[in-house]
Amino acid sequence: MNKTTGSDRTKRGLSTVGSSAGGNLRRKPLQHVADTLCEMFCGWRLANSFAQLARLGSGELEINCLTAACRFQHAEIASLAIAQELKAWLDADLAKHAIDPALLEHACLRARLDVAKIDRRVRTTPTVYLGTDRKPMQPMTLIRCSIACESSVKTESTVYSGSKSDVEEFPAEWPAA
């Protein structure tokens, strides 16, 4: 079985990978999927899941991006907002490239989360969060979520992988209701 990572995607170009289902899959779009899943998880789309991640705490989160099903520490949990975002994007991207989702054996994301409360004076990120009054929130305590994210997209013959790390720091009461 072939394995590709984001670092060798430029070597792969637009060649195709055959499938027993009779279709051909293009390597470049599937490597893009693996890379983008991690980028999205570590990007602004995660903001709607901050409160859920803070409640979960530290541990390993697994998301089946084909179904939006989630597991935390190997136990099933309710689907997170970020899982729905990843699934919606994946569905649209596969359709855009005329790739049948049935040709994928899996498309999953694993994120190792280290969640802790920190004093705002030791924060390392510059992001400003607004409250319901549209004024910057200035709580004494923030939640720091350190993320080590890996994705895997597997066809019959190839595994595409991506990875990204990030740190998010946000008020415990954000997003405000």
Secondary structure, DSSP 8 states (H G I E B T S, - for coil): -EEEEGGGHHHHTT-EEE-TTS-EEEHHHHHHHHHHHHHHHTSGGGGGGHHHHHHH-SEEEEEETTTTEEEETTEEE---HHHHHHHHHHHHHHHHTT--GGG-SEEEEEEEEEEEEEEGGG-------B-TTSSB---SEEEEEEEEEEEEEE-SSEEEEEEEEEEEEEETT-S--
